[in-house]
């Protein structure tokens, strides 16, 4: 290294020390949070950034020098202070400063995760939890910029950490790592997609495949109160069923050798023999679950069909409550010999994905509803895989680019019928439970499996981008204008000889409802004048106009009589529209004082219309 490079490293080292001293003054706490920001460093960070940019070195030289300075400070702090020491907060401050430099392209953007990866490698599992606390608390900030240059480092660091963790003892920590990856990477990223459709055949479930045939086998198992011994058999419809074991049973003629072998023992050993013979059949299903392509072989598919029918029938024969299997009784909790610490309690209450395949525990596992549901969900996943191999389903995948997930095997019609029937049996069983609990559970499972089919097709299409580019300002304004045009009410022409309904579209305010014309009664004089006008129309108009005028006159006369309090006396004086002047008699005139003034009858008639 030249003297110029050494000089720049020394100069940059002094600048970084200045920022660390400022960070120690600003951040008084010794925890991971709060995050150190540019605002906290104030003018110190701006001065350092301007001094670096105004230098004569090239960008590559600046990157190399700053990386050397950061690594020197990082190794010094890690070697000096353990991760549980309060002074280790200086390391978190240093990583925050590295993140700021990376965001401003003053150093390699992925340098932060390189240092975090080395820190994870140097710590124990408990120390890795503290490092991951730092990464989780700053996830949005450290992945917001230059993610493409950071993605491979994040993926490598997290995968290395997952290899160190035990999925049985560190289940929660594994979940945190996976959630961090899911939240960091975009939804359509291909890094976590199994494009070649490879199955996890290394996940082997080991169990004792030796059948118990000795006479003392019945006493080796663990007894469970309230569980009735049952033994499988083949029903009339060809399905394997489970019924109560009889005292003595003989193999039925015409049945398969495997079915006859299941009925070959006496009742004194029925319980133990039933579990012992179901045990290898049940755990043997895991081989098919881990590598479904084995079912392309006719013999193995037939074996799988028999084993799954037997397993489902055995599950249907077990009667246990949801509460007993999903909850731990208080008596059991009080029966623990010692109190657990916080870490032990977390590990004890978490779900361990690996099975306990000991024969002595098999009966207890079969009677656990959560365990049975877990196995049946696995069966549903495999059955959906088989249904994707039907001629109809394969026809929908024609023309897709990813040939790795296209299989030459085609499911026959007979096997398709069996798959659909078995799927319905499992779905019906999963919906059983206390109240609607089973239906809610199956609804959740069915929703997940339905969405998984969409992801499988997306993978078959070779994972095309699912993110749409943002729209432009011009597109947004055009969409607004078009929406306004669509929302404008079109003008409707009034059909010929139709009543004008435009008054319905007029806005009516509260003040218009208070207009006296809407509720006041016309005066007797207005009725009289309107009737006289109708008489003139009846004398001078055509036959139709005369008839209309007569009807209008009768209607107005009837309303005038109704409006008068002397209607009975006036009815005697006015007969057939004659002697209309009686409406204006003295008694009527005195009545007009009680009737509120109003517009002429023409206005009232229009209002009535």
C-alpha positions in Angstrom: 0.0 0.0 0.0 1.4 3.4 -0.9 2.0 6.2 1.5 -0.9 8.2 0.1 -3.3 5.4 0.9 -1.8 5.0 4.4 -2.2 8.8 4.9 -5.8 8.7 3.8 -6.6 5.8 6.2 -5.1 7.8 9.1 -7.1 10.9 8.1 -10.3 9.0 7.7 -9.6 7.2 11.0 -9.5 10.5 12.9 -12.8 11.6 11.2 -14.5 8.3 12.2 -13.3 8.6 15.8 -14.8 12.1 15.9 -18.1 10.8 14.9 -18.0 7.9 17.4 -17.2 10.4 20.2 -20.1 12.5 19.1 -22.3 9.5 19.1 -21.3 8.6 22.7 -22.2 12.0 23.8 -25.6 12.0 22.1 -26.7 8.4 22.9 -26.5 8.0 26.7 -28.2 4.7 27.0 -26.5 1.3 26.6 -29.2 -0.5 24.7 -29.6 -1.2 21.0 -32.3 1.4 20.6 -32.7 4.3 19.8 -31.3 4.4 16.3 -28.5 6.9 15.7 -29.4 9.3 12.9 -27.7 12.1 11.0 -29.7 14.6 12.9 -28.1 13.4 16.2 -24.6 13.8 14.8 -25.5 17.3 13.5 -22.8 19.3 11.7 -20.2 16.7 12.6 -21.5 14.3 9.9 -21.9 17.0 7.3 -18.4 18.2 7.9 -17.0 14.7 7.5 -19.0 14.0 4.4 -17.9 17.3 2.7 -14.3 16.7 3.6 -14.3 13.2 2.1 -16.0 14.4 -1.1 -13.7 17.3 -1.5 -10.7 15.1 -1.4 -8.6 14.1 -4.5 -9.0 10.4 -4.1 -11.2 8.4 -6.5 -14.4 6.7 -5.4 -12.7 3.3 -5.3 -9.9 4.6 -3.2 -12.4 6.2 -0.8 -14.3 2.9 -0.6 -11.3 0.9 0.2 -9.9 3.4 2.8 -13.2 3.8 4.6 -13.8 0.0 4.6 -10.3 -0.5 6.2 -11.0 2.2 8.8 -14.4 0.7 9.7 -13.1 -2.8 9.9 -10.3 -1.7 12.2 -12.6 0.1 14.6 -15.1 -2.8 14.4 -12.5 -5.5 15.2 -11.1 -3.4 18.0 -14.5 -2.9 19.7 -15.6 -6.6 19.3 -12.2 -7.8 20.7 -12.4 -5.4 23.6 -16.0 -5.6 24.9 -18.2 -8.7 25.1 -21.7 -8.3 23.6 -23.4 -8.2 27.0 -21.1 -5.3 28.2 -22.8 -1.9 28.3 -19.8 -0.4 26.5 -20.7 -2.6 23.5 -23.1 0.1 22.5 -20.2 1.7 20.7 -20.4 -1.2 18.2 -24.1 -0.4 17.5 -23.1 3.3 17.0 -20.4 2.3 14.6 -22.8 0.1 12.6 -25.3 3.0 12.4 -22.5 5.3 11.1 -21.6 2.7 8.5 -25.2 2.6 7.4 -25.2 6.4 7.0 -22.1 6.3 4.9 -23.5 3.5 2.7 -26.8 5.4 2.1 -24.7 8.4 0.9 -22.5 6.2 -1.3 -19.4 7.1 0.7 -18.6 3.4 1.2 -19.8 0.0 -0.1 -23.5 -0.2 0.6 -23.2 -3.8 1.7 -20.5 -3.2 4.3 -23.0 -3.0 7.1 -24.2 -6.6 6.5 -20.6 -7.8 5.9 -19.8 -6.6 9.4 -23.0 -8.0 10.8 -22.3 -11.3 9.2 -18.9 -11.5 10.9 -20.4 -10.4 14.2 -22.9 -13.3 14.0 -20.1 -15.8 13.3 -18.2 -14.6 16.3 -21.1 -14.8 18.8 -22.9 -17.6 20.6 -26.6 -18.2 20.0 -27.5 -15.8 22.9 -25.2 -13.2 21.4 -26.7 -13.7 18.0 -30.1 -12.9 19.5 -28.7 -9.4 20.5 -27.3 -8.9 17.0 -30.6 -9.8 15.5 -32.3 -7.4 17.8 -30.2 -4.7 16.2 -31.0 -5.9 12.6 -34.8 -6.1 13.3 -35.0 -2.7 14.9 -33.3 -1.0 11.8 -34.7 -3.3 9.1 -36.7 -0.6 7.3 -33.8 1.8 7.3 -31.0 -0.5 6.3 -33.0 -2.1 3.5 -34.5 1.1 2.0 -31.6 1.9 -0.3 -29.2 -0.1 -2.5 -31.1 -3.3 -1.7 -29.8 -5.2 -4.7 -26.2 -4.9 -3.5 -27.2 -6.0 0.0 -29.7 -8.9 -0.8 -27.1 -11.7 -1.4 -25.3 -10.7 1.8 -28.5 -10.7 3.8 -29.5 -14.1 2.4 -26.1 -15.7 3.1 -25.9 -14.4 6.6 -29.4 -15.5 7.5 -28.9 -19.0 6.0 -25.6 -19.5 7.9 -27.4 -18.5 11.1 -30.3 -20.9 10.4 -27.8 -23.7 9.9 -26.4 -23.1 13.4 -29.9 -23.0 15.0 -31.7 -26.0 16.3 -35.3 -26.1 14.9 -36.3 -28.0 18.1 -34.7 -25.7 20.7 -34.5 -22.4 18.8 -37.8 -22.5 17.0 -38.8 -18.9 17.9 -35.4 -17.6 16.8 -35.7 -19.4 13.5 -39.1 -17.8 13.0 -37.6 -14.4 13.7 -34.9 -15.0 11.0 -37.5 -16.1 8.5 -39.8 -13.2 9.2 -36.8 -10.8 8.8 -36.1 -12.4 5.4 -39.8 -12.2 4.3 -40.1 -8.6 5.3 -36.8 -7.5 3.8 -37.2 -9.2 0.4 -40.0 -8.1 -2.0 -42.9 -10.4 -2.5 -41.9 -11.3 -6.1 -38.3 -12.0 -5.4 -37.0 -15.3 -6.8 -34.4 -16.0 -4.1 -36.8 -18.0 -2.0 -38.6 -19.8 -4.9 -37.9 -23.4 -5.6 -37.9 -23.0 -9.4 -36.7 -26.5 -10.1 -39.4 -28.1 -8.0 -36.9 -30.1 -5.8 -38.3 -31.9 -2.8 -36.7 -32.0 0.6 -35.8 -35.7 0.5 -33.2 -35.2 3.2 -35.9 -34.7 5.7 -36.2 -38.4 6.8 -38.5 -39.4 9.6 -36.9 -42.3 11.4 -39.0 -44.8 13.3 -38.8 -48.5 14.4 -40.1 -50.5 11.4 -40.0 -53.8 13.3 -43.5 -55.1 14.2 -44.1 -56.3 17.7 -45.1 -60.0 17.5 -44.2 -61.4 20.9 -46.9 -62.4 23.3 -45.9 -59.8 25.8 -46.4 -57.0 23.3 -49.7 -56.0 24.8 -48.1 -54.9 28.1 -45.4 -52.8 26.5 -47.6 -50.0 25.3 -48.8 -47.0 27.4 -52.4 -47.2 28.6 -54.7 -44.3 28.0 -57.9 -44.0 29.9 -61.0 -43.5 27.9 -59.6 -44.9 24.6 -61.5 -47.9 23.2 -59.3 -50.5 21.5 -60.2 -50.7 17.8 -59.0 -52.7 14.9 -59.0 -51.9 11.2 -60.9 -53.9 8.6 -62.1 -53.6 5.0 -65.8 -52.6 4.6 -68.2 -53.7 1.9 -67.5 -50.6 -0.2 -63.8 -51.3 -0.3 -62.8 -48.7 2.3 -60.7 -49.6 5.2 -62.6 -49.1 8.4 -62.0 -49.4 12.1 -64.3 -51.2 14.4 -64.3 -52.7 17.9 -62.2 -55.9 18.0 -64.1 -59.1 18.6 -63.0 -61.8 20.9 -61.9 -64.0 18.0 -61.6 -63.0 14.3 -60.7 -64.9 11.2 -59.4 -63.7 7.9 -62.2 -63.0 5.5 -62.1 -64.7 2.2 -61.8 -62.5 -0.9 -59.9 -59.8 1.0 -56.4 -58.6 0.2 -53.6 -60.4 2.1 -52.7 -57.2 3.8 -56.3 -56.8 5.1 -56.4 -60.4 6.3 -53.1 -59.9 8.0 -54.6 -57.1 10.0 -57.3 -59.4 11.4 -55.1 -62.4 12.2 -54.8 -61.9 16.0 -57.1 -62.5 18.9 -58.8 -60.0 21.1 -56.5 -60.3 24.1 -53.8 -58.6 22.0 -56.1 -56.5 19.8 -55.1 -53.1 21.2 -51.4 -53.7 21.2 -51.4 -55.3 17.8 -53.6 -52.6 16.3 -51.2 -49.9 17.3 -48.2 -52.0 16.4 -49.4 -52.6 12.9 -50.7 -49.1 12.4 -47.4 -47.6 13.7 -45.2 -48.4 10.6 -48.0 -47.7 8.2 -48.7 -44.3 9.7 -45.1 -43.2 9.9 -44.4 -44.6 6.4 -46.6 -41.9 5.0 -43.9 -39.4 5.8 -41.8 -40.9 3.0 -44.5 -40.1 0.5 -45.0 -36.6 2.0 -41.3 -35.7 1.6 -41.1 -37.0 -2.0 -44.4 -37.1 -3.8 -42.8 -38.2 -7.1 -42.6 -41.7 -5.6 -46.3 -42.0 -6.3 -45.6 -42.1 -10.0 -44.9 -45.7 -9.4 -48.1 -47.8 -9.6 -47.2 -50.1 -6.7 -46.2 -47.3 -4.4 -49.4 -45.3 -5.3 -51.5 -48.4 -4.4 -49.6 -48.7 -1.1 -50.1 -45.0 -0.4 -53.8 -45.3 -1.1 -54.2 -48.2 1.3 -52.1 -46.6 4.1 -53.9 -43.3 3.9 -57.3 -44.9 3.9 -56.3 -46.9 7.0 -54.9 -43.8 8.7 -58.0 -41.7 8.0 -60.3 -44.5 9.2 -58.2 -44.8 12.4 -58.5 -41.1 13.0 -62.2 -41.2 12.5 -62.5 -43.9 15.2 -60.7 -41.8 17.8 -63.0 -39.7 20.0 -61.3 -36.9 21.9 -62.2 -33.4 22.8 -60.6 -30.3 21.4 -60.0 -28.9 24.8 -58.2 -31.9 26.0 -55.8 -31.9 23.1 -55.2 -28.2 22.5 -54.9 -27.0 26.1 -52.8 -28.0 29.0 -54.6 -28.5 32.2 -53.7 -26.5 35.3 -53.1 -29.8 37.2 -50.4 -30.8 34.7 -48.7 -27.4 35.1 -48.8 -27.6 38.9 -47.3 -31.1 38.7 -44.0 -29.9 37.3 -41.1 -30.7 39.7 -39.3 -27.4 39.2 -40.0 -24.0 37.9 -38.7 -23.1 34.5 -36.7 -20.1 33.7 -37.8 -17.6 31.1 -35.8 -19.2 28.2 -36.9 -22.7 29.2 -40.6 -21.6 29.3 -40.3 -20.1 25.9 -38.8 -23.3 24.5 -41.4 -25.5 26.3 -44.4 -23.6 25.0 -43.3 -23.5 21.3 -44.1 -26.1 18.7 -41.3 -28.5 17.7 -41.7 -29.4 14.1 -39.8 -32.8 14.4 -41.9 -35.8 15.5 -41.5 -38.1 18.4 -41.7 -41.5 16.8 -41.2 -43.7 19.9 -43.7 -46.6 20.0 -44.7 -45.8 23.6 -45.8 -42.4 22.6 -47.7 -43.4 19.5 -51.1 -44.0 21.2 -50.9 -40.6 23.0 -50.1 -38.9 19.7 -53.0 -40.6 17.9 -55.3 -39.3 20.6 -54.1 -35.7 20.2 -56.4 -33.7 17.9 -53.7 -31.2 17.0 -51.4 -34.0 15.9 -54.1 -35.7 13.8 -54.9 -32.4 12.1 -51.3 -31.7 11.3 -51.0 -35.1 9.5 -54.2 -34.6 7.6 -53.1 -31.2 6.4 -50.0 -32.8 5.0 -52.2 -35.3 3.3 -54.3 -32.5 1.7 -51.1 -30.9 0.3 -50.1 -34.2 -1.3 -53.6 -34.8 -2.7 -53.6 -31.3 -4.2 -50.3 -32.2 -5.9 -51.9 -35.3 -7.4 -54.9 -33.3 -8.6 -52.5 -31.0 -10.4 -51.5 -34.1 -12.5 -54.9 -34.7 -14.0 -55.4 -34.2 -17.7 -57.6 -31.2 -17.1 -55.1 -29.5 -14.8 -52.2 -30.2 -17.1 -54.0 -28.7 -20.0 -54.1 -25.4 -18.2 -50.3 -25.4 -17.7 -49.6 -25.9 -21.4 -47.3 -23.2 -22.8 -45.8 -22.2 -19.5 -42.1 -21.6 -19.5 -40.8 -23.4 -16.4 -40.6 -27.0 -17.6 -39.0 -28.1 -14.3 -42.3 -28.3 -12.6 -44.1 -30.1 -15.5 -44.3 -33.8 -14.9 -44.8 -36.5 -17.6 -47.0 -38.5 -15.3 -50.8 -38.2 -15.7 -53.2 -39.3 -13.0 -55.8 -41.8 -14.2 -59.5 -41.3 -13.9 -59.8 -44.0 -11.2 -57.1 -42.5 -9.1 -58.5 -39.1 -9.5 -61.9 -40.3 -8.2 -60.1 -41.8 -5.2 -58.2 -38.6 -4.5 -61.3 -36.4 -4.6 -63.2 -38.8 -2.4 -60.4 -39.0 0.1 -60.0 -35.2 0.1 -63.7 -34.9 0.9 -63.4 -37.4 3.8 -60.5 -35.4 5.3 -62.3 -32.1 4.8 -65.3 -33.5 6.6 -63.2 -34.8 9.4 -61.3 -31.5 9.9 -64.6 -29.6 10.2 -65.6 -31.6 13.3 -65.0 -30.0 16.6 -66.6 -28.1 19.5 -69.0 -25.6 18.0 -67.7 -23.9 14.9 -64.0 -24.4 15.9 -63.5 -27.2 13.3 -65.1 -25.3 10.5 -63.0 -22.2 11.2 -59.9 -24.4 11.2 -60.7 -26.0 7.9 -61.6 -22.7 6.4 -58.2 -21.4 7.3 -56.5 -24.5 5.8 -58.5 -24.3 2.7 -57.7 -20.7 2.2 -54.0 -21.3 2.5 -54.0 -24.2 0.1 -56.1 -22.2 -2.4 -53.7 -19.4 -2.4 -50.8 -21.8 -2.7 -52.2 -23.0 -6.0 -51.8 -19.4 -7.3 -48.1 -19.4 -6.2 -47.5 -22.7 -7.9 -48.8 -21.4 -11.1 -46.7 -18.2 -10.7 -43.7 -20.5 -10.3 -44.7 -22.5 -13.4 -44.7 -19.3 -15.3 -41.1 -18.8 -14.3 -42.0 -16.1 -11.7 -42.9 -13.1 -13.9 -42.7 -9.7 -12.1 -45.7 -9.0 -10.0 -44.9 -5.4 -9.3 -46.5 -2.7 -11.5 -44.6 0.5 -12.3 -46.1 3.6 -10.7 -48.4 5.7 -12.9 -47.4 9.0 -14.3 -48.9 12.4 -13.4 -50.5 12.6 -16.9 -52.1 9.2 -16.5 -53.5 10.2 -13.1 -55.0 13.5 -14.4 -56.5 11.7 -17.4 -58.1 9.2 -15.1 -59.6 12.0 -13.0 -61.0 13.7 -16.0 -62.5 10.5 -17.4 -64.0 9.7 -14.0 -65.7 13.2 -13.9 -67.2 12.6 -17.3 -68.6 9.2 -16.3 -70.1 10.7 -13.2 -72.0 13.5 -15.0 -75.7 12.6 -15.3 -76.7 12.3 -18.9 -79.6 14.4 -20.2 -82.6 12.2 -20.9 -85.1 13.4 -23.5 -88.8 13.4 -22.5 -90.7 10.9 -24.6 -93.6 12.2 -26.7 -96.9 12.7 -24.8 -95.1 12.1 -21.5 -95.4 14.3 -18.4 -92.5 16.6 -17.7 -90.7 15.0 -14.7 -87.9 17.7 -14.6 -89.2 18.9 -11.2 -87.9 15.7 -9.6 -84.3 16.6 -10.4 -84.7 20.1 -8.9 -83.0 20.7 -5.6 -85.6 21.3 -2.8 -84.4 23.1 0.2 -86.0 23.3 3.6 -87.2 26.8 3.0 -89.2 25.7 0.0 -91.1 23.2 2.1 -92.2 26.1 4.4 -93.9 28.0 1.5 -97.5 28.7 2.5 -98.7 27.6 -1.0 -97.9 24.0 0.0 -100.3 23.8 3.0 -102.8 26.8 2.9 -106.3 26.3 1.6 -107.6 28.4 -1.4 -110.3 31.0 -0.6 -114.0 30.6 -1.6 -113.6 33.5 -4.0 -110.8 31.8 -5.9 -113.0 28.6 -6.2 -115.9 30.8 -7.5 -113.7 32.5 -10.1 -112.2 29.2 -11.3 -115.7 27.7 -11.7 -116.9 30.7 -13.7 -113.9 30.3 -16.1 -114.7 26.6 -16.5 -118.3 27.5 -17.4 -117.0 29.8 -20.1 -114.7 27.1 -21.5 -117.7 24.7 -21.5 -119.7 27.1 -23.7 -117.0 28.0 -26.2 -114.8 24.9 -26.6 -115.1 21.7 -28.6 -117.0 18.6 -27.4 -113.9 17.2 -25.6 -112.9 20.6 -24.1 -116.5 21.0 -22.9 -116.5 17.6 -21.2 -113.1 18.4 -19.6 -114.4 21.8 -18.4 -117.5 20.2 -16.9 -115.4 17.7 -15.0 -113.0 20.4 -13.8 -116.1 22.5 -12.7 -117.5 19.6 -10.7 -114.2 18.9 -9.0 -113.7 22.5 -8.0 -117.3 22.8 -6.8 -116.8 19.7 -4.7 -113.6 21.1 -3.2 -115.3 24.4 -2.5 -118.1 22.7 -0.6 -115.5 20.7 1.4 -113.6 23.8 2.3 -116.7 25.5 3.7 -118.0 24.9 7.2 -121.6 25.5 5.8 -121.3 22.7 3.3 -124.6 21.0 4.3 -126.6 24.2 4.0 -124.9 25.1 0.7 -125.7 21.7 -0.8 -129.4 22.4 -0.5 -128.9 25.8 -2.3 -126.5 24.6 -4.9 -127.7 21.8 -7.0 -126.1 20.5 -10.2 -123.8 23.5 -10.4 -126.6 26.1 -10.3 -127.0 29.1 -8.0 -123.2 29.4 -7.5 -123.6 32.8 -6.0 -124.7 31.1 -2.8 -121.0 30.4 -2.2 -120.6 34.1 -1.7 -123.4 34.6 0.8 -123.1 36.4 4.1 -122.4 33.1 5.9 -119.6 32.3 3.5 -118.1 35.7 3.8 -117.9 35.4 7.6 -116.2 32.0 7.0 -113.5 33.5 4.8 -112.1 35.2 7.9 -111.3 31.8 9.3 -109.6 30.5 6.1 -106.0 31.7 5.6 -105.3 33.7 2.4 -103.7 31.9 -0.5 -103.1 32.1 -4.2 -105.7 31.6 -6.8 -107.1 28.2 -7.5 -104.9 27.9 -10.6 -101.8 27.9 -8.4 -103.5 25.5 -5.9 -104.6 23.1 -8.7 -101.1 23.1 -10.1 -99.8 22.2 -6.6 -102.3 19.4 -6.3 -101.1 18.1 -9.6 
